[in-house]
Amino acid sequence: MSCKREDFDKIKNNPKNVSFNDLNKLLRDSGFTLRTQKSGTTHFTYKIKGCYELLTIPYARPVSKGYVKDALDLIQAYGNLDED
């Protein structure tokens, strides 16, 4: 099992207590890129090739469960979890 898959499963099993840094790392490792941020904002926007949807996540501790679930759905659909 890849390290990304382990991180994905860990977050999926407990979506209430996810730090922004852990979710950011999983998104970046899964192939998502961070769009250029405007100054003064606390929201981070991610995109991935092949998906027209943008994922916006506010910087919060912990990240809200709804944002985590949206991220996990997109990672599962478009991310490369099993590649190292």
mmCIF file of the N, C-alpha and C atoms, coordinates in Angstrom:
data_MODEL
# 
_entry.id   MODEL 
# 
loop_
_atom_site.group_PDB 
_atom_site.id 
_atom_site.type_symbol 
_atom_site.label_atom_id 
_atom_site.label_alt_id 
_atom_site.label_comp_id 
_atom_site.label_asym_id 
_atom_site.label_entity_id 
_atom_site.label_seq_id 
_atom_site.pdbx_PDB_ins_code 
_atom_site.Cartn_x 
_atom_site.Cartn_y 
_atom_site.Cartn_z 
_atom_site.occupancy 
_atom_site.B_iso_or_equiv 
_atom_site.pdbx_formal_charge 
_atom_site.auth_seq_id 
_atom_site.auth_comp_id 
_atom_site.auth_asym_id 
_atom_site.auth_atom_id 
_atom_site.pdbx_PDB_model_num 
ATOM 1   N N  . MET A 1 1  ? 0.848   -1.170 0.000   1.00 0.00 ? 1  MET A N  1 
ATOM 2   C CA . MET A 1 1  ? 0.000   0.000  0.000   1.00 0.00 ? 1  MET A CA 1 
ATOM 3   C C  . MET A 1 1  ? 0.899   1.241  0.000   1.00 0.00 ? 1  MET A C  1 
ATOM 4   N N  . SER A 1 2  ? 0.543   2.188  -0.848  1.00 0.00 ? 2  SER A N  1 
ATOM 5   C CA . SER A 1 2  ? 1.369   3.385  -0.943  1.00 0.00 ? 2  SER A CA 1 
ATOM 6   C C  . SER A 1 2  ? 1.125   4.305  0.252   1.00 0.00 ? 2  SER A C  1 
ATOM 7   N N  . CYS A 1 3  ? 2.078   5.171  0.465   1.00 0.00 ? 3  CYS A N  1 
ATOM 8   C CA . CYS A 1 3  ? 1.997   6.125  1.570   1.00 0.00 ? 3  CYS A CA 1 
ATOM 9   C C  . CYS A 1 3  ? 0.803   7.068  1.379   1.00 0.00 ? 3  CYS A C  1 
ATOM 10  N N  . LYS A 1 4  ? 0.553   7.454  0.113   1.00 0.00 ? 4  LYS A N  1 
ATOM 11  C CA . LYS A 1 4  ? -0.594  8.330  -0.178  1.00 0.00 ? 4  LYS A CA 1 
ATOM 12  C C  . LYS A 1 4  ? -1.902  7.641  0.182   1.00 0.00 ? 4  LYS A C  1 
ATOM 13  N N  . ARG A 1 5  ? -1.999  6.352  -0.146  1.00 0.00 ? 5  ARG A N  1 
ATOM 14  C CA . ARG A 1 5  ? -3.217  5.589  0.156   1.00 0.00 ? 5  ARG A CA 1 
ATOM 15  C C  . ARG A 1 5  ? -3.422  5.504  1.667   1.00 0.00 ? 5  ARG A C  1 
ATOM 16  N N  . GLU A 1 6  ? -2.349  5.316  2.416   1.00 0.00 ? 6  GLU A N  1 
ATOM 17  C CA . GLU A 1 6  ? -2.445  5.262  3.876   1.00 0.00 ? 6  GLU A CA 1 
ATOM 18  C C  . GLU A 1 6  ? -2.925  6.598  4.439   1.00 0.00 ? 6  GLU A C  1 
ATOM 19  N N  . ASP A 1 7  ? -2.376  7.697  3.924   1.00 0.00 ? 7  ASP A N  1 
ATOM 20  C CA . ASP A 1 7  ? -2.805  9.031  4.365   1.00 0.00 ? 7  ASP A CA 1 
ATOM 21  C C  . ASP A 1 7  ? -4.270  9.266  4.017   1.00 0.00 ? 7  ASP A C  1 
ATOM 22  N N  . PHE A 1 8  ? -4.672  8.845  2.809   1.00 0.00 ? 8  PHE A N  1 
ATOM 23  C CA . PHE A 1 8  ? -6.058  8.984  2.371   1.00 0.00 ? 8  PHE A CA 1 
ATOM 24  C C  . PHE A 1 8  ? -6.990  8.229  3.314   1.00 0.00 ? 8  PHE A C  1 
ATOM 25  N N  . ASP A 1 9  ? -6.654  6.980  3.612   1.00 0.00 ? 9  ASP A N  1 
ATOM 26  C CA . ASP A 1 9  ? -7.493  6.151  4.489   1.00 0.00 ? 9  ASP A CA 1 
ATOM 27  C C  . ASP A 1 9  ? -7.558  6.723  5.905   1.00 0.00 ? 9  ASP A C  1 
ATOM 28  N N  . LYS A 1 10 ? -6.445  7.250  6.388   1.00 0.00 ? 10 LYS A N  1 
ATOM 29  C CA . LYS A 1 10 ? -6.405  7.853  7.733   1.00 0.00 ? 10 LYS A CA 1 
ATOM 30  C C  . LYS A 1 10 ? -7.356  9.050  7.812   1.00 0.00 ? 10 LYS A C  1 
ATOM 31  N N  . ILE A 1 11 ? -7.325  9.898  6.799   1.00 0.00 ? 11 ILE A N  1 
ATOM 32  C CA . ILE A 1 11 ? -8.203  11.075 6.781   1.00 0.00 ? 11 ILE A CA 1 
ATOM 33  C C  . ILE A 1 11 ? -9.649  10.655 6.568   1.00 0.00 ? 11 ILE A C  1 
ATOM 34  N N  . LYS A 1 12 ? -9.873  9.661  5.721   1.00 0.00 ? 12 LYS A N  1 
ATOM 35  C CA . LYS A 1 12 ? -11.235 9.199  5.447   1.00 0.00 ? 12 LYS A CA 1 
ATOM 36  C C  . LYS A 1 12 ? -11.886 8.615  6.704   1.00 0.00 ? 12 LYS A C  1 
ATOM 37  N N  . ASN A 1 13 ? -11.089 7.932  7.532   1.00 0.00 ? 13 ASN A N  1 
ATOM 38  C CA . ASN A 1 13 ? -11.624 7.321  8.742   1.00 0.00 ? 13 ASN A CA 1 
ATOM 39  C C  . ASN A 1 13 ? -11.927 8.338  9.843   1.00 0.00 ? 13 ASN A C  1 
ATOM 40  N N  . ASN A 1 14 ? -11.307 9.508  9.800   1.00 0.00 ? 14 ASN A N  1 
ATOM 41  C CA . ASN A 1 14 ? -11.553 10.531 10.811  1.00 0.00 ? 14 ASN A CA 1 
ATOM 42  C C  . ASN A 1 14 ? -11.551 11.923 10.160  1.00 0.00 ? 14 ASN A C  1 
ATOM 43  N N  . PRO A 1 15 ? -12.614 12.268 9.411   1.00 0.00 ? 15 PRO A N  1 
ATOM 44  C CA . PRO A 1 15 ? -12.635 13.542 8.696   1.00 0.00 ? 15 PRO A CA 1 
ATOM 45  C C  . PRO A 1 15 ? -12.867 14.771 9.576   1.00 0.00 ? 15 PRO A C  1 
ATOM 46  N N  . LYS A 1 16 ? -13.140 14.569 10.851  1.00 0.00 ? 16 LYS A N  1 
ATOM 47  C CA . LYS A 1 16 ? -13.409 15.707 11.742  1.00 0.00 ? 16 LYS A CA 1 
ATOM 48  C C  . LYS A 1 16 ? -12.140 16.403 12.215  1.00 0.00 ? 16 LYS A C  1 
ATOM 49  N N  . ASN A 1 17 ? -11.064 15.670 12.383  1.00 0.00 ? 17 ASN A N  1 
ATOM 50  C CA . ASN A 1 17 ? -9.840  16.235 12.961  1.00 0.00 ? 17 ASN A CA 1 
ATOM 51  C C  . ASN A 1 17 ? -8.696  16.232 11.963  1.00 0.00 ? 17 ASN A C  1 
ATOM 52  N N  . VAL A 1 18 ? -8.894  16.913 10.832  1.00 0.00 ? 18 VAL A N  1 
ATOM 53  C CA . VAL A 1 18 ? -7.871  16.954 9.793   1.00 0.00 ? 18 VAL A CA 1 
ATOM 54  C C  . VAL A 1 18 ? -7.250  18.341 9.781   1.00 0.00 ? 18 VAL A C  1 
ATOM 55  N N  . SER A 1 19 ? -5.933  18.380 9.871   1.00 0.00 ? 19 SER A N  1 
ATOM 56  C CA . SER A 1 19 ? -5.258  19.677 9.810   1.00 0.00 ? 19 SER A CA 1 
ATOM 57  C C  . SER A 1 19 ? -5.152  20.111 8.351   1.00 0.00 ? 19 SER A C  1 
ATOM 58  N N  . PHE A 1 20 ? -5.074  21.415 8.147   1.00 0.00 ? 20 PHE A N  1 
ATOM 59  C CA . PHE A 1 20 ? -4.940  21.942 6.794   1.00 0.00 ? 20 PHE A CA 1 
ATOM 60  C C  . PHE A 1 20 ? -3.666  21.407 6.145   1.00 0.00 ? 20 PHE A C  1 
ATOM 61  N N  . ASN A 1 21 ? -2.589  21.330 6.892   1.00 0.00 ? 21 ASN A N  1 
ATOM 62  C CA . ASN A 1 21 ? -1.315  20.870 6.337   1.00 0.00 ? 21 ASN A CA 1 
ATOM 63  C C  . ASN A 1 21 ? -1.394  19.426 5.856   1.00 0.00 ? 21 ASN A C  1 
ATOM 64  N N  . ASP A 1 22 ? -2.085  18.558 6.603   1.00 0.00 ? 22 ASP A N  1 
ATOM 65  C CA . ASP A 1 22 ? -2.233  17.160 6.188   1.00 0.00 ? 22 ASP A CA 1 
ATOM 66  C C  . ASP A 1 22 ? -3.053  17.050 4.908   1.00 0.00 ? 22 ASP A C  1 
ATOM 67  N N  . LEU A 1 23 ? -4.146  17.813 4.829   1.00 0.00 ? 23 LEU A N  1 
ATOM 68  C CA . LEU A 1 23 ? -4.995  17.775 3.641   1.00 0.00 ? 23 LEU A CA 1 
ATOM 69  C C  . LEU A 1 23 ? -4.261  18.377 2.446   1.00 0.00 ? 23 LEU A C  1 
ATOM 70  N N  . ASN A 1 24 ? -3.541  19.459 2.661   1.00 0.00 ? 24 ASN A N  1 
ATOM 71  C CA . ASN A 1 24 ? -2.761  20.090 1.601   1.00 0.00 ? 24 ASN A CA 1 
ATOM 72  C C  . ASN A 1 24 ? -1.721  19.119 1.047   1.00 0.00 ? 24 ASN A C  1 
ATOM 73  N N  . LYS A 1 25 ? -1.033  18.415 1.929   1.00 0.00 ? 25 LYS A N  1 
ATOM 74  C CA . LYS A 1 25 ? -0.016  17.447 1.515   1.00 0.00 ? 25 LYS A CA 1 
ATOM 75  C C  . LYS A 1 25 ? -0.638  16.326 0.691   1.00 0.00 ? 25 LYS A C  1 
ATOM 76  N N  . LEU A 1 26 ? -1.770  15.806 1.127   1.00 0.00 ? 26 LEU A N  1 
ATOM 77  C CA . LEU A 1 26 ? -2.437  14.730 0.403   1.00 0.00 ? 26 LEU A CA 1 
ATOM 78  C C  . LEU A 1 26 ? -2.881  15.204 -0.985  1.00 0.00 ? 26 LEU A C  1 
ATOM 79  N N  . LEU A 1 27 ? -3.437  16.399 -1.061  1.00 0.00 ? 27 LEU A N  1 
ATOM 80  C CA . LEU A 1 27 ? -3.871  16.928 -2.348  1.00 0.00 ? 27 LEU A CA 1 
ATOM 81  C C  . LEU A 1 27 ? -2.687  17.099 -3.297  1.00 0.00 ? 27 LEU A C  1 
ATOM 82  N N  . ARG A 1 28 ? -1.604  17.684 -2.810  1.00 0.00 ? 28 ARG A N  1 
ATOM 83  C CA . ARG A 1 28 ? -0.429  17.921 -3.653  1.00 0.00 ? 28 ARG A CA 1 
ATOM 84  C C  . ARG A 1 28 ? 0.200   16.600 -4.086  1.00 0.00 ? 28 ARG A C  1 
ATOM 85  N N  . ASP A 1 29 ? 0.285   15.629 -3.188  1.00 0.00 ? 29 ASP A N  1 
ATOM 86  C CA . ASP A 1 29 ? 0.855   14.321 -3.519  1.00 0.00 ? 29 ASP A CA 1 
ATOM 87  C C  . ASP A 1 29 ? -0.010  13.541 -4.503  1.00 0.00 ? 29 ASP A C  1 
ATOM 88  N N  . SER A 1 30 ? -1.309  13.837 -4.520  1.00 0.00 ? 30 SER A N  1 
ATOM 89  C CA . SER A 1 30 ? -2.236  13.125 -5.399  1.00 0.00 ? 30 SER A CA 1 
ATOM 90  C C  . SER A 1 30 ? -2.334  13.745 -6.790  1.00 0.00 ? 30 SER A C  1 
ATOM 91  N N  . GLY A 1 31 ? -1.570  14.800 -7.039  1.00 0.00 ? 31 GLY A N  1 
ATOM 92  C CA . GLY A 1 31 ? -1.548  15.389 -8.376  1.00 0.00 ? 31 GLY A CA 1 
ATOM 93  C C  . GLY A 1 31 ? -2.247  16.720 -8.508  1.00 0.00 ? 31 GLY A C  1 
ATOM 94  N N  . PHE A 1 32 ? -2.816  17.229 -7.443  1.00 0.00 ? 32 PHE A N  1 
ATOM 95  C CA . PHE A 1 32 ? -3.484  18.524 -7.494  1.00 0.00 ? 32 PHE A CA 1 
ATOM 96  C C  . PHE A 1 32 ? -2.446  19.635 -7.432  1.00 0.00 ? 32 PHE A C  1 
ATOM 97  N N  . THR A 1 33 ? -2.725  20.710 -8.132  1.00 0.00 ? 33 THR A N  1 
ATOM 98  C CA . THR A 1 33 ? -1.834  21.868 -8.083  1.00 0.00 ? 33 THR A CA 1 
ATOM 99  C C  . THR A 1 33 ? -2.567  23.023 -7.425  1.00 0.00 ? 33 THR A C  1 
ATOM 100 N N  . LEU A 1 34 ? -1.811  23.828 -6.729  1.00 0.00 ? 34 LEU A N  1 
ATOM 101 C CA . LEU A 1 34 ? -2.362  24.987 -6.035  1.00 0.00 ? 34 LEU A CA 1 
ATOM 102 C C  . LEU A 1 34 ? -2.340  26.165 -6.996  1.00 0.00 ? 34 LEU A C  1 
ATOM 103 N N  . ARG A 1 35 ? -3.492  26.757 -7.209  1.00 0.00 ? 35 ARG A N  1 
ATOM 104 C CA . ARG A 1 35 ? -3.557  27.930 -8.080  1.00 0.00 ? 35 ARG A CA 1 
ATOM 105 C C  . ARG A 1 35 ? -2.925  29.117 -7.380  1.00 0.00 ? 35 ARG A C  1 
ATOM 106 N N  . THR A 1 36 ? -2.466  30.064 -8.171  1.00 0.00 ? 36 THR A N  1 
ATOM 107 C CA . THR A 1 36 ? -1.866  31.265 -7.618  1.00 0.00 ? 36 THR A CA 1 
ATOM 108 C C  . THR A 1 36 ? -2.899  31.981 -6.767  1.00 0.00 ? 36 THR A C  1 
ATOM 109 N N  . GLN A 1 37 ? -2.492  32.308 -5.563  1.00 0.00 ? 37 GLN A N  1 
ATOM 110 C CA . GLN A 1 37 ? -3.384  32.918 -4.599  1.00 0.00 ? 37 GLN A CA 1 
ATOM 111 C C  . GLN A 1 37 ? -3.342  34.434 -4.694  1.00 0.00 ? 37 GLN A C  1 
ATOM 112 N N  . LYS A 1 38 ? -4.477  35.064 -4.500  1.00 0.00 ? 38 LYS A N  1 
ATOM 113 C CA . LYS A 1 38 ? -4.512  36.515 -4.395  1.00 0.00 ? 38 LYS A CA 1 
ATOM 114 C C  . LYS A 1 38 ? -4.054  36.879 -2.987  1.00 0.00 ? 38 LYS A C  1 
ATOM 115 N N  . SER A 1 39 ? -3.429  38.005 -2.865  1.00 0.00 ? 39 SER A N  1 
ATOM 116 C CA . SER A 1 39 ? -2.945  38.403 -1.542  1.00 0.00 ? 39 SER A CA 1 
ATOM 117 C C  . SER A 1 39 ? -4.117  38.731 -0.630  1.00 0.00 ? 39 SER A C  1 
ATOM 118 N N  . GLY A 1 40 ? -3.936  38.411 0.626   1.00 0.00 ? 40 GLY A N  1 
ATOM 119 C CA . GLY A 1 40 ? -4.936  38.736 1.639   1.00 0.00 ? 40 GLY A CA 1 
ATOM 120 C C  . GLY A 1 40 ? -6.038  37.721 1.807   1.00 0.00 ? 40 GLY A C  1 
ATOM 121 N N  . THR A 1 41 ? -5.975  36.606 1.114   1.00 0.00 ? 41 THR A N  1 
ATOM 122 C CA . THR A 1 41 ? -7.029  35.606 1.243   1.00 0.00 ? 41 THR A CA 1 
ATOM 123 C C  . THR A 1 41 ? -6.537  34.416 2.075   1.00 0.00 ? 41 THR A C  1 
ATOM 124 N N  . THR A 1 42 ? -7.470  33.781 2.722   1.00 0.00 ? 42 THR A N  1 
ATOM 125 C CA . THR A 1 42 ? -7.134  32.589 3.505   1.00 0.00 ? 42 THR A CA 1 
ATOM 126 C C  . THR A 1 42 ? -7.688  31.332 2.846   1.00 0.00 ? 42 THR A C  1 
ATOM 127 N N  . HIS A 1 43 ? -8.168  31.459 1.610   1.00 0.00 ? 43 HIS A N  1 
ATOM 128 C CA . HIS A 1 43 ? -8.721  30.323 0.884   1.00 0.00 ? 43 HIS A CA 1 
ATOM 129 C C  . HIS A 1 43 ? -7.721  29.856 -0.166  1.00 0.00 ? 43 HIS A C  1 
ATOM 130 N N  . PHE A 1 44 ? -7.548  28.538 -0.245  1.00 0.00 ? 44 PHE A N  1 
ATOM 131 C CA . PHE A 1 44 ? -6.621  27.935 -1.183  1.00 0.00 ? 44 PHE A CA 1 
ATOM 132 C C  . PHE A 1 44 ? -7.430  27.170 -2.225  1.00 0.00 ? 44 PHE A C  1 
ATOM 133 N N  . THR A 1 45 ? -7.098  27.349 -3.504  1.00 0.00 ? 45 THR A N  1 
ATOM 134 C CA . THR A 1 45 ? -7.833  26.722 -4.592  1.00 0.00 ? 45 THR A CA 1 
ATOM 135 C C  . THR A 1 45 ? -6.928  25.732 -5.316  1.00 0.00 ? 45 THR A C  1 
ATOM 136 N N  . TYR A 1 46 ? -7.440  24.523 -5.491  1.00 0.00 ? 46 TYR A N  1 
ATOM 137 C CA . TYR A 1 46 ? -6.689  23.443 -6.121  1.00 0.00 ? 46 TYR A CA 1 
ATOM 138 C C  . TYR A 1 46 ? -7.372  23.031 -7.415  1.00 0.00 ? 46 TYR A C  1 
ATOM 139 N N  . LYS A 1 47 ? -6.560  22.558 -8.344  1.00 0.00 ? 47 LYS A N  1 
ATOM 140 C CA . LYS A 1 47 ? -7.097  22.018 -9.588  1.00 0.00 ? 47 LYS A CA 1 
ATOM 141 C C  . LYS A 1 47 ? -6.264  20.807 -9.985  1.00 0.00 ? 47 LYS A C  1 
ATOM 142 N N  . ILE A 1 48 ? -6.858  19.973 -10.835 1.00 0.00 ? 48 ILE A N  1 
ATOM 143 C CA . ILE A 1 48 ? -6.157  18.795 -11.343 1.00 0.00 ? 48 ILE A CA 1 
ATOM 144 C C  . ILE A 1 48 ? -6.556  18.609 -12.797 1.00 0.00 ? 48 ILE A C  1 
ATOM 145 N N  . LYS A 1 49 ? -5.625  18.140 -13.581 1.00 0.00 ? 49 LYS A N  1 
ATOM 146 C CA . LYS A 1 49 ? -5.870  17.928 -15.001 1.00 0.00 ? 49 LYS A CA 1 
ATOM 147 C C  . LYS A 1 49 ? -6.977  16.902 -15.192 1.00 0.00 ? 49 LYS A C  1 
ATOM 148 N N  . GLY A 1 50 ? -7.898  17.204 -16.085 1.00 0.00 ? 50 GLY A N  1 
ATOM 149 C CA . GLY A 1 50 ? -8.993  16.288 -16.379 1.00 0.00 ? 50 GLY A CA 1 
ATOM 150 C C  . GLY A 1 50 ? -10.262 16.571 -15.591 1.00 0.00 ? 50 GLY A C  1 
ATOM 151 N N  . CYS A 1 51 ? -10.215 17.516 -14.685 1.00 0.00 ? 51 CYS A N  1 
ATOM 152 C CA . CYS A 1 51 ? -11.370 17.859 -13.859 1.00 0.00 ? 51 CYS A CA 1 
ATOM 153 C C  . CYS A 1 51 ? -11.663 19.353 -14.023 1.00 0.00 ? 51 CYS A C  1 
ATOM 154 N N  . TYR A 1 52 ? -12.879 19.690 -14.407 1.00 0.00 ? 52 TYR A N  1 
ATOM 155 C CA . TYR A 1 52 ? -13.237 21.088 -14.591 1.00 0.00 ? 52 TYR A CA 1 
ATOM 156 C C  . TYR A 1 52 ? -13.554 21.779 -13.266 1.00 0.00 ? 52 TYR A C  1 
ATOM 157 N N  . GLU A 1 53 ? -13.791 20.989 -12.233 1.00 0.00 ? 53 GLU A N  1 
ATOM 158 C CA . GLU A 1 53 ? -14.145 21.522 -10.918 1.00 0.00 ? 53 GLU A CA 1 
ATOM 159 C C  . GLU A 1 53 ? -12.921 22.063 -10.190 1.00 0.00 ? 53 GLU A C  1 
ATOM 160 N N  . LEU A 1 54 ? -13.093 23.164 -9.498  1.00 0.00 ? 54 LEU A N  1 
ATOM 161 C CA . LEU A 1 54 ? -12.045 23.694 -8.633  1.00 0.00 ? 54 LEU A CA 1 
ATOM 162 C C  . LEU A 1 54 ? -12.417 23.371 -7.194  1.00 0.00 ? 54 LEU A C  1 
ATOM 163 N N  . LEU A 1 55 ? -11.421 23.097 -6.392  1.00 0.00 ? 55 LEU A N  1 
ATOM 164 C CA . LEU A 1 55 ? -11.627 22.787 -4.983  1.00 0.00 ? 55 LEU A CA 1 
ATOM 165 C C  . LEU A 1 55 ? -11.060 23.937 -4.166  1.00 0.00 ? 55 LEU A C  1 
ATOM 166 N N  . THR A 1 56 ? -11.906 24.608 -3.410  1.00 0.00 ? 56 THR A N  1 
ATOM 167 C CA . THR A 1 56 ? -11.477 25.721 -2.572  1.00 0.00 ? 56 THR A CA 1 
ATOM 168 C C  . THR A 1 56 ? -11.605 25.319 -1.115  1.00 0.00 ? 56 THR A C  1 
ATOM 169 N N  . ILE A 1 57 ? -10.497 25.478 -0.390  1.00 0.00 ? 57 ILE A N  1 
ATOM 170 C CA . ILE A 1 57 ? -10.468 25.102 1.020   1.00 0.00 ? 57 ILE A CA 1 
ATOM 171 C C  . ILE A 1 57 ? -9.939  26.275 1.835   1.00 0.00 ? 57 ILE A C  1 
ATOM 172 N N  . PRO A 1 58 ? -10.687 26.702 2.850   1.00 0.00 ? 58 PRO A N  1 
ATOM 173 C CA . PRO A 1 58 ? -10.187 27.777 3.706   1.00 0.00 ? 58 PRO A CA 1 
ATOM 174 C C  . PRO A 1 58 ? -9.144  27.240 4.684   1.00 0.00 ? 58 PRO A C  1 
ATOM 175 N N  . TYR A 1 59 ? -8.188  28.080 5.011   1.00 0.00 ? 59 TYR A N  1 
ATOM 176 C CA . TYR A 1 59 ? -7.183  27.689 5.988   1.00 0.00 ? 59 TYR A CA 1 
ATOM 177 C C  . TYR A 1 59 ? -7.839  27.752 7.365   1.00 0.00 ? 59 TYR A C  1 
ATOM 178 N N  . ALA A 1 60 ? -8.029  26.612 7.976   1.00 0.00 ? 60 ALA A N  1 
ATOM 179 C CA . ALA A 1 60 ? -8.665  26.543 9.301   1.00 0.00 ? 60 ALA A CA 1 
ATOM 180 C C  . ALA A 1 60 ? -8.084  25.355 10.052  1.00 0.00 ? 60 ALA A C  1 
ATOM 181 N N  . ARG A 1 61 ? -8.200  25.414 11.351  1.00 0.00 ? 61 ARG A N  1 
ATOM 182 C CA . ARG A 1 61 ? -7.729  24.304 12.203  1.00 0.00 ? 61 ARG A CA 1 
ATOM 183 C C  . ARG A 1 61 ? -8.858  23.847 13.075  1.00 0.00 ? 61 ARG A C  1 
ATOM 184 N N  . PRO A 1 62 ? -9.355  22.692 12.969  1.00 0.00 ? 62 PRO A N  1 
ATOM 185 C CA . PRO A 1 62 ? -9.205  21.765 11.853  1.00 0.00 ? 62 PRO A CA 1 
ATOM 186 C C  . PRO A 1 62 ? -10.079 22.199 10.673  1.00 0.00 ? 62 PRO A C  1 
ATOM 187 N N  . VAL A 1 63 ? -9.855  21.581 9.510   1.00 0.00 ? 63 VAL A N  1 
ATOM 188 C CA . VAL A 1 63 ? -10.650 21.870 8.320   1.00 0.00 ? 63 VAL A CA 1 
ATOM 189 C C  . VAL A 1 63 ? -12.043 21.272 8.532   1.00 0.00 ? 63 VAL A C  1 
ATOM 190 N N  . SER A 1 64 ? -13.066 21.997 8.132   1.00 0.00 ? 64 SER A N  1 
ATOM 191 C CA . SER A 1 64 ? -14.446 21.522 8.288   1.00 0.00 ? 64 SER A CA 1 
ATOM 192 C C  . SER A 1 64 ? -14.667 20.210 7.546   1.00 0.00 ? 64 SER A C  1 
ATOM 193 N N  . LYS A 1 65 ? -15.493 19.381 8.133   1.00 0.00 ? 65 LYS A N  1 
ATOM 194 C CA . LYS A 1 65 ? -15.755 18.039 7.617   1.00 0.00 ? 65 LYS A CA 1 
ATOM 195 C C  . LYS A 1 65 ? -16.258 18.068 6.166   1.00 0.00 ? 65 LYS A C  1 
ATOM 196 N N  . GLY A 1 66 ? -17.078 19.044 5.812   1.00 0.00 ? 66 GLY A N  1 
ATOM 197 C CA . GLY A 1 66 ? -17.611 19.142 4.450   1.00 0.00 ? 66 GLY A CA 1 
ATOM 198 C C  . GLY A 1 66 ? -16.527 19.362 3.415   1.00 0.00 ? 66 GLY A C  1 
ATOM 199 N N  . TYR A 1 67 ? -15.564 20.223 3.728   1.00 0.00 ? 67 TYR A N  1 
ATOM 200 C CA . TYR A 1 67 ? -14.449 20.467 2.813   1.00 0.00 ? 67 TYR A CA 1 
ATOM 201 C C  . TYR A 1 67 ? -13.586 19.217 2.675   1.00 0.00 ? 67 TYR A C  1 
ATOM 202 N N  . VAL A 1 68 ? -13.397 18.511 3.767   1.00 0.00 ? 68 VAL A N  1 
ATOM 203 C CA . VAL A 1 68 ? -12.591 17.287 3.737   1.00 0.00 ? 68 VAL A CA 1 
ATOM 204 C C  . VAL A 1 68 ? -13.269 16.246 2.852   1.00 0.00 ? 68 VAL A C  1 
ATOM 205 N N  . LYS A 1 69 ? -14.571 16.073 3.000   1.00 0.00 ? 69 LYS A N  1 
ATOM 206 C CA . LYS A 1 69 ? -15.298 15.090 2.193   1.00 0.00 ? 69 LYS A CA 1 
ATOM 207 C C  . LYS A 1 69 ? -15.251 15.450 0.709   1.00 0.00 ? 69 LYS A C  1 
ATOM 208 N N  . ASP A 1 70 ? -15.402 16.743 0.377   1.00 0.00 ? 70 ASP A N  1 
ATOM 209 C CA . ASP A 1 70 ? -15.296 17.171 -1.020  1.00 0.00 ? 70 ASP A CA 1 
ATOM 210 C C  . ASP A 1 70 ? -13.913 16.853 -1.581  1.00 0.00 ? 70 ASP A C  1 
ATOM 211 N N  . ALA A 1 71 ? -12.886 17.124 -0.795  1.00 0.00 ? 71 ALA A N  1 
ATOM 212 C CA . ALA A 1 71 ? -11.516 16.849 -1.233  1.00 0.00 ? 71 ALA A CA 1 
ATOM 213 C C  . ALA A 1 71 ? -11.308 15.352 -1.444  1.00 0.00 ? 71 ALA A C  1 
ATOM 214 N N  . LEU A 1 72 ? -11.787 14.534 -0.517  1.00 0.00 ? 72 LEU A N  1 
ATOM 215 C CA . LEU A 1 72 ? -11.625 13.086 -0.642  1.00 0.00 ? 72 LEU A CA 1 
ATOM 216 C C  . LEU A 1 72 ? -12.340 12.542 -1.873  1.00 0.00 ? 72 LEU A C  1 
ATOM 217 N N  . ASP A 1 73 ? -13.526 13.079 -2.164  1.00 0.00 ? 73 ASP A N  1 
ATOM 218 C CA . ASP A 1 73 ? -14.265 12.645 -3.357  1.00 0.00 ? 73 ASP A CA 1 
ATOM 219 C C  . ASP A 1 73 ? -13.475 12.949 -4.630  1.00 0.00 ? 73 ASP A C  1 
ATOM 220 N N  . LEU A 1 74 ? -12.907 14.156 -4.716  1.00 0.00 ? 74 LEU A N  1 
ATOM 221 C CA . LEU A 1 74 ? -12.137 14.517 -5.902  1.00 0.00 ? 74 LEU A CA 1 
ATOM 222 C C  . LEU A 1 74 ? -10.830 13.731 -5.992  1.00 0.00 ? 74 LEU A C  1 
ATOM 223 N N  . ILE A 1 75 ? -10.197 13.487 -4.857  1.00 0.00 ? 75 ILE A N  1 
ATOM 224 C CA . ILE A 1 75 ? -8.970  12.690 -4.866  1.00 0.00 ? 75 ILE A CA 1 
ATOM 225 C C  . ILE A 1 75 ? -9.269  11.280 -5.346  1.00 0.00 ? 75 ILE A C  1 
ATOM 226 N N  . GLN A 1 76 ? -10.362 10.722 -4.871  1.00 0.00 ? 76 GLN A N  1 
ATOM 227 C CA . GLN A 1 76 ? -10.716 9.360  -5.264  1.00 0.00 ? 76 GLN A CA 1 
ATOM 228 C C  . GLN A 1 76 ? -11.048 9.290  -6.758  1.00 0.00 ? 76 GLN A C  1 
ATOM 229 N N  . ALA A 1 77 ? -11.686 10.329 -7.283  1.00 0.00 ? 77 ALA A N  1 
ATOM 230 C CA . ALA A 1 77 ? -12.085 10.316 -8.685  1.00 0.00 ? 77 ALA A CA 1 
ATOM 231 C C  . ALA A 1 77 ? -10.935 10.644 -9.644  1.00 0.00 ? 77 ALA A C  1 
ATOM 232 N N  . TYR A 1 78 ? -10.073 11.597 -9.274  1.00 0.00 ? 78 TYR A N  1 
ATOM 233 C CA . TYR A 1 78 ? -9.069  12.091 -10.212 1.00 0.00 ? 78 TYR A CA 1 
ATOM 234 C C  . TYR A 1 78 ? -7.623  11.932 -9.751  1.00 0.00 ? 78 TYR A C  1 
ATOM 235 N N  . GLY A 1 79 ? -7.407  11.695 -8.489  1.00 0.00 ? 79 GLY A N  1 
ATOM 236 C CA . GLY A 1 79 ? -6.039  11.639 -7.972  1.00 0.00 ? 79 GLY A CA 1 
ATOM 237 C C  . GLY A 1 79 ? -5.346  10.330 -8.279  1.00 0.00 ? 79 GLY A C  1 
ATOM 238 N N  . ASN A 1 80 ? -4.035  10.355 -8.191  1.00 0.00 ? 80 ASN A N  1 
ATOM 239 C CA . ASN A 1 80 ? -3.252  9.137  -8.432  1.00 0.00 ? 80 ASN A CA 1 
ATOM 240 C C  . ASN A 1 80 ? -2.759  8.616  -7.083  1.00 0.00 ? 80 ASN A C  1 
ATOM 241 N N  . LEU A 1 81 ? -3.641  7.935  -6.384  1.00 0.00 ? 81 LEU A N  1 
ATOM 242 C CA . LEU A 1 81 ? -3.345  7.471  -5.016  1.00 0.00 ? 81 LEU A CA 1 
ATOM 243 C C  . LEU A 1 81 ? -2.354  6.323  -4.959  1.00 0.00 ? 81 LEU A C  1 
ATOM 244 N N  . ASP A 1 82 ? -2.390  5.443  -5.918  1.00 0.00 ? 82 ASP A N  1 
ATOM 245 C CA . ASP A 1 82 ? -1.593  4.228  -5.811  1.00 0.00 ? 82 ASP A CA 1 
ATOM 246 C C  . ASP A 1 82 ? -0.218  4.334  -6.478  1.00 0.00 ? 82 ASP A C  1 
ATOM 247 N N  . GLU A 1 83 ? 0.077   5.488  -7.044  1.00 0.00 ? 83 GLU A N  1 
ATOM 248 C CA . GLU A 1 83 ? 1.391   5.693  -7.655  1.00 0.00 ? 83 GLU A CA 1 
ATOM 249 C C  . GLU A 1 83 ? 2.318   6.339  -6.660  1.00 0.00 ? 83 GLU A C  1 
ATOM 250 N N  . ASP A 1 84 ? 3.583   5.970  -6.679  1.00 0.00 ? 84 ASP A N  1 
ATOM 251 C CA . ASP A 1 84 ? 4.574   6.612  -5.812  1.00 0.00 ? 84 ASP A CA 1 
ATOM 252 C C  . ASP A 1 84 ? 5.553   7.414  -6.597  1.00 0.00 ? 84 ASP A C  1 
# 
